[in-house]
């Protein structure tokens, strides 16, 4: 059985490229061997998006969150509290931020450096 993943994008960041971004998430998930369970699409006014992603990760029991790029997170920074629970994979540039690479006591903003 393949490891599970969810996709994530911000509608306001993707804009008219939303369908393209979703297709790139699906393609990368397939190429990396993930079972893509769903793509979460949030807007600029979604309350606590990282918390919502963490809840989805826990509820769906997935191993990774695939996102078009770090610009889909607040201030373009990788949320450390999300990486504590799942690998974060960016489509462009293709990069994996693995859970085991981030020490548990690392401040949230350090994960993006």
Buried (B, 14 or more C-beta within 10 A) or exposed (E): EEBBBBBBBBBEBBEEEBEEBBEBBBEBBEEBEBBBBEBBBBEEEEEEBBEBBBEBBEEBEBBBBBBBBBBBBEEEBBBBEBBBBBBBBBBEEEEEBEBEEBEEEBEBEEBBE
